[in-house]
Amino acid sequence: MKLTGHLRILVACLFGIAAPLFAATASAEGISLSELGNTLQIDETGISLSGVSSGAFMAQQFHVAHSSNVAGVGIVAGGPYDCASGSYFWSPFDFTGLYAALHVCSATGAFGVFNGPPDVTYSVDATREAGEAGTIDDPAHLETDRVWLFSGANDDRIPREVLESVEAYYAAFLSPDSIAFETHPAANHAMITDDFGNSCEADGTPYINDCDFDAAKALLQHTHGPAPLAPKAPESEVSATTAFDQTEFFDQDDKSVSMHALGHIHVPESCAAGASCRLHVAFHGCQQSQDVIGDAFYRGAGYNEVAESNNIIVLYPQTTAWSDSFFFGYRENPRGCWDWWGYSGDDFSRRAGKQIQAVARMINALTGKQLLPLD
């Protein structure tokens, strides 16, 4: 379908993409993750994930793609597997290909219209079909995993019904006792902490809100439970977070990967000294990369204090905004989101997905072996 110039501008406005064009321009200046991995002892059975917003969608699809090597996942304001690929009543009239993503899996499109909830049956069937095709791990591996979900009552971008669909999705594969669903009466669309960020009801940068509730601690407790975790380490005793070179894990010439040159990693002092440690991957949300909010996510989201006292290494991979088209940037990534709707390619939710492969390579580098397949 060909669009006139005026219609192109209208589409841009309707989908909220009247944003500057960005590309990954930062140079790699961090340490080598592969060299760091040579000094660490990582418990391969203790790998977990979490994310907020687009990072929650990424954590969820990474979990499904690599379920044989992931023990649990925490999802703060995210949706079920391959949600954006679903077909709904209005989908045939959608020339953008984003109807499901913007209006069913979320309410982030024009005027906040929400026509959800997502079709759980579609996500379950898509998982089983991909498992049979071998493009993700056999979903039978999900059976022993642990899942933690969070929804804020003031979150109009990812309504509670979307999180309920995630709960129903996982209930098709694992015991309901392994799923925890936390809600908060005041929380908005953000990573939720007990002492850092905006007010609990706020909606805006850095999308980290102080709700007197420690989401990072709660999700780490559940995904690494049921044995109780040790109390958080005092901030004064928390090791510094270190930048690492992400460019060795993806093709820098492929801008659609939309990943930053630098990522960050928190290695507790005990882990640096040779203790056996678990690994947690924390995915930031849209407009939460270091280009936008600096160190607010990897310093203030609440993970490091819990990780320090519990021998948990926290990996913070980073995206960057990417758009080569002024009028059609909404199909790309002008807000620096993780890919959960396909801007990097059709395999975005499977093991062959460019971002999933990049993070899998990071995990392999840290463990020192080809733990996660890269097909």
Phi and psi in degrees as a GROMACS rama.xvg file:
@    title "Ramachandran Plot"
@    xaxis  label "Phi"
@    yaxis  label "Psi"
@TYPE xy
-91.5868  138.786  LYS-2
-111.881  140.87  LEU-3
-73.7934  164.779  THR-4
-58.9211  -42.0422  GLY-5
-64.934  -39.8179  HIS-6
-68.496  -34.5298  LEU-7
-61.4885  -42.4619  ARG-8
-64.9081  -39.8408  ILE-9
-61.8656  -43.6126  LEU-10
-60.3339  -42.3406  VAL-11
-60.1913  -42.289  ALA-12
-69.8606  -43.2491  CYS-13
-61.1084  -38.1693  LEU-14
-94.331  10.6446  PHE-15
64.9175  37.3788  GLY-16
-116.653  20.7753  ILE-17
-75.2527  73.1603  ALA-18
-128.187  158.03  ALA-19
-62.4572  156.981  PRO-20
-88.4544  135.633  LEU-21
-127.94  159.036  PHE-22
-148.417  161.262  ALA-23
-71.9977  110.889  ALA-24
-117.727  -12.3618  THR-25
-67.6372  144.022  ALA-26
-92.6779  154.212  SER-27
-79.4189  123.848  ALA-28
-131.172  2.63247  GLU-29
-86.4212  179.232  GLY-30
-70.5349  167.948  ILE-31
-86.0331  123.546  SER-32
-67.1679  -33.4778  LEU-33
-64.0009  -43.421  SER-34
-66.5354  -39.6732  GLU-35
-61.8474  -41.9513  LEU-36
-58.7556  -29.8342  GLY-37
-65.1828  -18.3934  ASN-38
-100.437  -2.73465  THR-39
-109.044  154.847  LEU-40
-118.337  97.6721  GLN-41
-101.538  130.461  ILE-42
-74.141  107.874  ASP-43
-67.1528  -16.4235  GLU-44
-89.132  -3.59539  THR-45
-114.14  39.8087  GLY-46
-95.3887  127.271  ILE-47
-134.62  168.944  SER-48
-137.97  159.014  LEU-49
-160.38  166.885  SER-50
-170.221  164.724  GLY-51
-122.923  136.542  VAL-52
58.522  -123.523  SER-53
-59.1362  -31.4014  SER-54
-66.4505  -29.9006  GLY-55
-70.1001  -41.9321  ALA-56
-60.5896  -41.6648  PHE-57
-66.2884  -44.4789  MET-58
-58.9866  -40.7288  ALA-59
-65.5404  -47.3543  GLN-60
-73.3198  -30.9193  GLN-61
-65.7414  -41.1077  PHE-62
-56.9478  -47.3559  HIS-63
-67.5814  -41.8443  VAL-64
-64.4121  -34.3535  ALA-65
-124.436  42.7928  HIS-66
-64.2977  -24.2131  SER-67
-69.3116  -16.3605  SER-68
-122.44  9.02606  ASN-69
-117.913  129.681  VAL-70
-90.4134  -23.2816  ALA-71
-173.83  166.514  GLY-72
-145.82  142.743  VAL-73
-113.35  128.486  GLY-74
-122.965  110.27  ILE-75
-105.036  104.779  VAL-76
62.9124  61.1269  ALA-77
-136.422  -179.098  GLY-78
-127.509  179.91  GLY-79
-77.736  170.292  PRO-80
-57.1058  132.526  TYR-81
54.2888  30.1346  ASP-82
-56.5256  -42.2779  CYS-83
-67.6902  -14.6127  ALA-84
-88.0591  -4.24215  SER-85
-68.468  156.433  GLY-86
-113.087  132.026  SER-87
-130.271  179.317  TYR-88
-52.5249  -44.8685  PHE-89
-87.3883  -5.42832  TRP-90
-56.9467  -40.5775  SER-91
-63.0744  -18.6558  PRO-92
-96.9871  5.48236  PHE-93
-100.495  102.041  ASP-94
-78.5128  -9.68854  PHE-95
-84.8868  -24.5344  THR-96
78.2708  10.774  GLY-97
-114.77  8.24493  LEU-98
-57.1415  -50.4034  TYR-99
-61.3185  -44.0311  ALA-100
-62.7146  -43.1901  ALA-101
-87.6266  -22.4919  LEU-102
-127.419  -8.51841  HIS-103
-119.328  -48.0877  VAL-104
-78.4811  -16.3967  CYS-105
-157.031  179.76  SER-106
-124.855  51.6259  ALA-107
-104.572  3.91384  THR-108
-88.7557  -157.656  GLY-109
-57.2573  125.438  ALA-110
60.9964  16.4718  PHE-111
65.9857  26.9343  GLY-112
-69.4373  127.553  VAL-113
-118.406  117.909  PHE-114
-114.835  25.1799  ASN-115
-81.6033  -168.246  GLY-116
-84.1957  170.92  PRO-117
-63.7125  157.326  PRO-118
-82.2367  103.932  ASP-119
-64.3437  -36.9823  VAL-120
-59.0656  -40.3507  THR-121
-59.7931  -48.1942  TYR-122
-63.4064  -40.9927  SER-123
-64.2746  -46.5522  VAL-124
-63.3536  -40.8636  ASP-125
-62.4698  -37.1742  ALA-126
-65.6938  -47.1323  THR-127
-65.6298  -39.3652  ARG-128
-65.666  -42.5434  GLU-129
-67.128  -35.7533  ALA-130
-64.4426  -42.3817  GLY-131
-66.2401  -33.1752  GLU-132
-78.9545  -12.0568  ALA-133
79.3351  14.6154  GLY-134
-88.6518  -11.0113  THR-135
-134.384  169.452  ILE-136
-65.2363  156.101  ASP-137
-56.9492  121.188  ASP-138
-62.1864  -9.65815  PRO-139
-59.8308  -24.808  ALA-140
-67.6546  -18.5664  HIS-141
-68.3238  -21.1104  LEU-142
-55.9445  -34.1201  GLU-143
-98.2479  5.20543  THR-144
-86.3357  168.773  ASP-145
-123.753  137.808  ARG-146
-128.952  131.859  VAL-147
-121.928  127.56  TRP-148
-120.054  147.294  LEU-149
-139.158  136.316  PHE-150
-136.929  132.589  SER-151
-97.3869  138.807  GLY-152
-64.2645  -26.399  ALA-153
-93.724  6.48786  ASN-154
-83.4439  101.988  ASP-155
-90.6723  -8.75626  ASP-156
-82.0216  -42.7939  ARG-157
-121.962  87.7931  ILE-158
-60.4878  158.295  PRO-159
-54.1334  -35.0003  ARG-160
-58.4062  -30.3058  GLU-161
-68.0896  -43.3769  VAL-162
-65.6157  -35.0366  LEU-163
-64.5669  -32.2674  GLU-164
-69.2797  -32.9906  SER-165
-65.8511  -41.8758  VAL-166
-59.879  -45.5736  GLU-167
-65.2787  -36.8286  ALA-168
-60.3285  -52.5571  TYR-169
-66.9635  -29.6379  TYR-170
-62.5872  -20.4415  ALA-171
-75.541  -14.1455  ALA-172
-121.592  -25.2688  PHE-173
-139.285  169.358  LEU-174
-65.9769  137.579  SER-175
-57.2663  -25.8086  PRO-176
-66.9277  -18.7632  ASP-177
-88.7211  -3.21906  SER-178
-109.083  125.548  ILE-179
-113.297  132.786  ALA-180
-122.257  110.864  PHE-181
-105.449  136.855  GLU-182
-124.86  161.422  THR-183
-139.604  131.609  HIS-184
-70.7544  -14.98  PRO-185
-122.772  -13.0069  ALA-186
-66.3514  142.525  ALA-187
-103.805  -165.594  ASN-188
-78.6521  97.6803  HIS-189
-171.759  166.394  ALA-190
-75.787  134.815  MET-191
-104.64  129.337  ILE-192
-127.182  173.782  THR-193
-99.0452  -7.02351  ASP-194
-161.445  21.0623  ASP-195
-143.237  140.341  PHE-196
107.064  -162.521  GLY-197
-71.6131  175.981  ASN-198
-63.2822  158.817  SER-199
-59.8844  -35.1625  CYS-200
-87.0551  -4.99974  GLU-201
-67.1229  151.627  ALA-202
-130.219  94.9508  ASP-203
166.475  176.112  GLY-204
-53.047  136.966  THR-205
-91.7642  16.6213  PRO-206
57.928  39.9619  TYR-207
-130.282  119.909  ILE-208
-121.096  137.719  ASN-209
-85.6268  103.717  ASP-210
-115.379  15.3766  CYS-211
55.6139  34.4857  ASP-212
-143  131.504  PHE-213
-98.8592  90.5844  ASP-214
-64.7617  -40.3051  ALA-215
-60.7609  -44.6009  ALA-216
-64.2457  -42.7339  LYS-217
-64.9152  -43.2495  ALA-218
-72.418  -35.951  LEU-219
-67.4339  -37.5807  LEU-220
-61.5848  -44.9922  GLN-221
-71.4482  -45.8236  HIS-222
-70.8914  -25.7914  THR-223
-107.368  9.23424  HIS-224
-80.0956  -168.009  GLY-225
-84.9097  -10.0262  PRO-226
-58.9198  135.386  ALA-227
-65.6945  141.632  PRO-228
-78.698  157.813  LEU-229
-70.791  155.648  ALA-230
-57.3218  155.939  PRO-231
-60.5284  145.994  LYS-232
-75.6405  145.283  ALA-233
-58.7534  147.579  PRO-234
-56.1378  -33.797  GLU-235
-66.9586  -17.3202  SER-236
-105.249  5.81102  GLU-237
-86.4197  129.7  VAL-238
-64.2107  153.988  SER-239
-70.4489  148.317  ALA-240
-86.5578  138.226  THR-241
-113.906  139.417  THR-242
-79.5264  142.382  ALA-243
-131.303  159.944  PHE-244
-79.7177  113.624  ASP-245
-86.072  -14.1544  GLN-246
-66.9917  -19.0757  THR-247
-74.6817  -5.27526  GLU-248
-108.866  0.619387  PHE-249
-153.621  166.658  PHE-250
-82.2829  109.957  ASP-251
-66.5176  -21.5768  GLN-252
-78.1523  -13.1653  ASP-253
-98.6209  95.1344  ASP-254
-65.2715  -22.2973  LYS-255
-67.8755  -14.9955  SER-256
-62.9958  -33.8894  VAL-257
56.1895  42.599  SER-258
-116.386  145.187  MET-259
-72.7075  157.789  HIS-260
-68.5044  -25.5723  ALA-261
-119.148  141.712  LEU-262
-120.025  -176.921  GLY-263
-138.127  151.333  HIS-264
-143.068  137.672  ILE-265
-107.728  118.522  HIS-266
-115.291  108.939  VAL-267
-56.7371  153.749  PRO-268
-57.106  -39.4136  GLU-269
-64.1819  -36.9468  SER-270
-69.3965  -40.0705  CYS-271
-64.2488  -25.8686  ALA-272
-86.7217  -0.218588  ALA-273
111.052  2.33906  GLY-274
-68.9414  150.832  ALA-275
-70.7422  127.518  SER-276
-132.844  149.854  CYS-277
-84.334  168.816  ARG-278
-128.701  131.188  LEU-279
-124.59  134.044  HIS-280
-106.85  122.092  VAL-281
-110.798  116.703  ALA-282
-97.848  121.044  PHE-283
-70.82  172.71  HIS-284
-100.184  -172.904  GLY-285
-60.4362  143.341  CYS-286
57.3156  29.2823  GLN-287
-122.373  9.41271  GLN-288
-73.5659  170.427  SER-289
-63.2064  -25.37  GLN-290
-65.1128  -26.1573  ASP-291
-103.767  -45.3102  VAL-292
-120.656  13.9102  ILE-293
62.0421  -130.483  GLY-294
-95.1741  11.5247  ASP-295
-58.2568  -39.5881  ALA-296
-76.3219  -52.2089  PHE-297
-78.2779  -6.2723  TYR-298
-105.838  -38.2443  ARG-299
-110.812  -0.000816781  GLY-300
-74.4125  -11.5383  ALA-301
105.681  -5.18005  GLY-302
-71.61  -42.2422  TYR-303
-64.1341  -38.2749  ASN-304
-65.2891  -38.0154  GLU-305
-72.384  -42.7008  VAL-306
-63.1553  -39.1049  ALA-307
-58.7445  -41.1976  GLU-308
-92.0642  2.36728  SER-309
-130.219  19.4361  ASN-310
53.0157  51.0502  ASN-311
-122.481  119.532  ILE-312
-81.7491  136.027  ILE-313
-116.513  120.581  VAL-314
-98.7283  127.905  LEU-315
-116.852  82.2535  TYR-316
-66.4281  154.828  PRO-317
-129.567  136.367  GLN-318
-93.4396  175.633  THR-319
-141.423  153.685  THR-320
-67.5395  146.657  ALA-321
-148.468  129.122  TRP-322
-160.686  125.627  SER-323
-101.372  -2.6454  ASP-324
-131.649  125.532  SER-325
-66.836  -43.0944  PHE-326
-85.4548  -28.0107  PHE-327
-116.63  25.4294  PHE-328
-64.1019  -20.9281  GLY-329
-63.0058  -22.8186  TYR-330
-82.6267  -7.90049  ARG-331
-106.803  -129.636  GLU-332
-146.704  62.1969  ASN-333
-69.8651  -13.476  PRO-334
-106.973  9.53613  ARG-335
65.4768  38.6226  GLY-336
-84.8789  160.021  CYS-337
-74.7482  151.63  TRP-338
-82.8253  109.458  ASP-339
-126.305  9.91383  TRP-340
-128.284  -4.21126  TRP-341
109.339  18.0743  GLY-342
-67.7833  -22.5809  TYR-343
-93.7277  -4.72571  SER-344
138.787  167.851  GLY-345
-67.8805  -21.1604  ASP-346
-90.3672  15.6498  ASP-347
-53.1234  -31.287  PHE-348
-101.036  7.72261  SER-349
-117.173  174.361  ARG-350
-58.2042  -29.657  ARG-351
-80.2197  -4.21051  ALA-352
-57.8877  140.201  GLY-353
-61.1089  -43.9875  LYS-354
-75.0828  -38.0686  GLN-355
-61.384  -41.8986  ILE-356
-63.4287  -41.6606  GLN-357
-60.1672  -46.1945  ALA-358
-70.9492  -35.1982  VAL-359
-60.9438  -39.8383  ALA-360
-64.1084  -37.2548  ARG-361
-62.0832  -44.371  MET-362
-64.1696  -42.1953  ILE-363
-61.5554  -38.9693  ASN-364
-63.1972  -39.8717  ALA-365
-71.64  -34.301  LEU-366
-85.0774  -15.8338  THR-367
77.3043  19.4819  GLY-368
-153.757  167.413  LYS-369
-81.6237  65.6667  GLN-370
-68.874  -45.4113  LEU-371
-102.824  127.975  LEU-372
-66.3195  152.039  PRO-373
-116.208  20.6954  LEU-374
